[in-house]
């Protein structure tokens, strides 16, 4: 998996990171790519994930 961070911010004890991702197989073929957003909260001096979401660039699977 490759990760390209494109944004980040902090306000008090809350922070966020956003970017793009690419998932490749062992031969280097792209399996998926898209965007992500992770939200963190500082608790006892540590940054902990509180929300994590991603959106694939690929179209949805067809209905069965």
N, C-alpha and C positions, 0 to 999 in steps of 0.2 A: 504494500500500500504506500502510495506517495501522498504527501500532505503539503499543501502550499498555503500558509497562513496569510490572509489578506487584510485582516483587521483585528484590533484588540482594544479593550478599554477597561478602566477601573473607576469606580465611584464608591468611596468608602470601603465597605467589606464585600462589595459585589464586583464581579468582573466578567468579561466575555471575550471569546475568541471566535473568529469566523474565518472561513477559507474554502479552498477547493480540495478535493481528494480524487485520486485515481487508484483503482484496484487492478493489478496485473497478475497474470498467472506466471508460472515458472519459466515459460518461454517468452514472456514479455508482452503477450496479447492482452489488450485492455478488456477487462471483464465488466467494469462499471466506472463511472465518474460522476461527480456532482459537487454539491456545496454542503457545508456544515456550519452549525452554530452551537457553541458550548457556553453555558452560563455557570459561574463558580461563585462560591461564598467562602470568605475567609473565616475559619472557625478555629480558635485556639492557635493562631499563627499558621495554619495550613489552609491551602486553597483546595476546596472540595467541589466536585461536580454536583450541581443540583438539577441541571437540565442539559440534555444533549439531543440534538436533532440533526437530521441530514435529509437531503433531497437528491435523488438520482436524476441525472440528465436523460436517462433512457425513458422511452415511453412505457406506460403501464402495460402489464401483461393483458392479452386479450381475454375477454370473458369466455368462460367455458359453457 
